[in-house]
Amino acid sequence: MYVVCKDHVEIAIDEFVDEYEEAPDIVDLQKTYFANWEPPTHCDHCKESARFLVV
């Protein structure tokens, strides 16, 4: 699972495919609410705000 900004979503997709050998699901964190989980607020690759969850 990767939490990334808009600039790093392609890198996260590539890393996911390399690791799991299948296409990930992309969740827009601005449009999705999780009842029992609070997603990280910053990108895994930089200090920008997190925008996408790649799972």
C-alpha positions as CSV (number, residue, x, y, z in Angstrom):
1,M,0.0,0.0,0.0
2,Y,1.3,3.4,-0.9
3,V,-0.1,6.9,0.0
4,V,1.2,9.4,-2.5
5,C,0.7,12.9,-3.9
6,K,-0.4,13.6,-7.5
7,D,3.2,13.9,-8.6
8,H,4.2,10.4,-7.3
9,V,1.2,8.3,-8.2
10,E,2.9,6.8,-11.3
11,I,6.0,5.8,-9.3
12,A,3.7,4.2,-6.7
13,I,1.9,2.2,-9.4
14,D,5.2,1.0,-10.9
15,E,6.4,0.0,-7.4
16,F,3.1,-1.9,-6.7
17,V,3.3,-3.7,-10.1
18,D,6.9,-4.7,-9.5
19,E,6.1,-6.1,-6.0
20,Y,2.8,-7.8,-6.6
21,E,2.8,-8.4,-10.4
22,E,-0.8,-7.1,-10.8
23,A,-2.5,-3.7,-11.3
24,P,-3.4,-1.8,-8.2
25,D,-6.6,-0.1,-7.2
26,I,-6.2,3.7,-7.0
27,V,-8.4,5.5,-4.3
28,D,-8.7,9.3,-4.4
29,L,-8.4,10.3,-0.7
30,Q,-10.3,13.5,-1.3
31,K,-13.4,11.6,-2.3
32,T,-13.2,8.6,0.0
33,Y,-13.9,8.3,3.8
34,F,-12.7,5.4,5.9
35,A,-14.7,4.7,9.1
36,N,-12.0,2.8,11.0
37,W,-8.8,4.1,9.4
38,E,-7.2,7.5,9.1
39,P,-4.9,7.7,6.1
40,P,-1.5,9.3,6.4
41,T,-1.5,13.0,5.6
42,H,1.8,13.2,3.7
43,C,3.1,11.5,0.6
44,D,5.4,8.4,1.0
45,H,7.9,10.0,-1.4
46,C,7.9,13.7,-0.4
47,K,6.4,16.1,2.1
48,E,3.4,17.1,-0.1
49,S,-0.2,16.3,1.0
50,A,-1.3,12.7,0.3
51,R,-3.9,12.5,-2.4
52,F,-4.0,8.9,-3.6
53,L,-4.0,5.4,-2.0
54,V,-2.5,2.8,-4.2
55,V,-3.5,-0.7,-3.1
